[in-house]
Amino acid sequence: MKSTTQSGPTAMYRLAVLSRVTAAICGGYALAGLCTALLAIWLPMARADAVMTATMVSFAIYACAVIWVFAARDAWRAWVGLGLPTLALAAAYWLGRSVS
């Protein structure tokens, strides 16, 4: 006889996982991209060296962002934990570009 109760993941759980995956991919990319842009501008070395160094550092930043998203207590905190630094970096980039 087949059980009528659902033993698999619920729809809310699946949406929470989808939200975290989206945060990890999109939010992590935005955070890493902005860090790369800022480091390429601010590092005190030749432009080509600064860009290469910033690009290499961005891989570590992206990996840390993905780890953060899945270590956060819930999907909301994962989004906020990526969103606030991303907004701060975007503001710093905008201010840095307008001053130069």
Buried (B, 14 or more C-beta within 10 A) or exposed (E): EEEEEEEEEEEEEEEBEEBBBBBBBEBBBBBBBBBBBBBBBEBEEEEEEBBBBBEEBBEEBBEEBBEBBEEBEEBEEBBEBBBEBBEEBBEBBEEEEEEE
